[in-house]
């Protein structure tokens, strides 16, 4: 069960992080950051779901190791 929560957390972190350049690009063009806002909400929602569903939640220190474990199998 925890394996799929790790994948959801990693995907949420990736989506959330890639929303920042999207927001900066939209602001620099003078556009509304619609896609970035949706990405922030989706990524944040995925991270919140994984954190609240996993017993004990996630600690900030274990996220890099978890990402490495998800990427390397």
C-alpha positions as CSV (number, residue, x, y, z in Angstrom):
1,X,0.0,0.0,0.0
2,X,2.8,2.4,0.9
3,X,4.4,1.9,-2.5
4,X,1.7,3.5,-4.5
5,X,1.5,6.4,-2.0
6,X,5.2,7.0,-2.5
7,X,4.5,7.2,-6.3
8,X,1.6,9.6,-5.7
9,X,3.8,11.8,-3.5
10,X,6.7,11.9,-6.0
11,X,4.4,12.8,-8.9
12,X,2.7,15.5,-6.7
13,X,6.1,17.0,-5.9
14,X,7.2,17.0,-9.5
15,X,4.0,18.6,-10.7
16,X,4.1,21.2,-7.9
17,X,7.8,22.0,-8.6
18,X,7.2,22.4,-12.4
19,X,4.3,24.8,-11.7
20,X,6.7,27.5,-10.5
21,X,8.4,28.1,-14.0
22,X,4.9,28.0,-15.5
23,X,3.7,30.7,-13.2
24,X,6.8,32.9,-13.7
25,X,6.4,32.6,-17.5
26,X,2.8,33.5,-17.3
27,X,3.5,36.5,-15.1
28,X,6.3,37.7,-17.4
29,X,4.1,37.6,-20.4
30,X,1.3,39.4,-18.5
31,X,-1.0,36.5,-18.7
32,X,-3.1,34.9,-15.9
33,X,-1.3,31.8,-14.6
34,X,-4.2,29.5,-15.2
35,X,-2.2,26.3,-16.0
36,X,0.2,27.0,-13.1
37,X,-2.7,27.4,-10.7
38,X,-4.2,24.1,-11.8
39,X,-0.8,22.4,-11.5
40,X,-0.3,23.9,-8.0
41,X,-3.7,22.5,-6.9
42,X,-3.2,19.1,-8.5
43,X,0.3,18.7,-7.2
44,X,-0.6,20.0,-3.7
45,X,-3.7,17.7,-3.6
46,X,-1.6,14.7,-4.5
47,X,0.9,15.5,-1.9
48,X,-1.8,16.1,0.7
49,X,-3.6,12.8,-0.2
50,X,-0.4,10.8,0.1
51,X,0.6,12.5,3.4
52,X,-2.8,12.1,5.0
53,X,-3.3,8.5,3.8
54,X,0.0,7.1,4.9
55,X,0.0,6.1,8.6
56,X,2.3,8.6,10.3
57,X,2.6,10.7,7.2
58,X,5.8,11.8,5.5
59,X,8.8,13.7,7.0
60,X,10.6,16.2,5.0
61,X,13.9,14.4,5.5
62,X,12.7,11.2,3.9
63,X,11.4,12.7,0.6
64,X,14.8,12.6,-1.2
65,X,15.3,8.9,-0.3
66,X,11.7,8.1,-1.3
67,X,12.2,9.8,-4.7
68,X,15.3,7.9,-5.3
69,X,13.6,4.6,-4.3
70,X,10.6,5.4,-6.7
71,X,12.9,6.3,-9.6
72,X,15.2,3.3,-9.2
73,X,12.5,0.7,-8.5
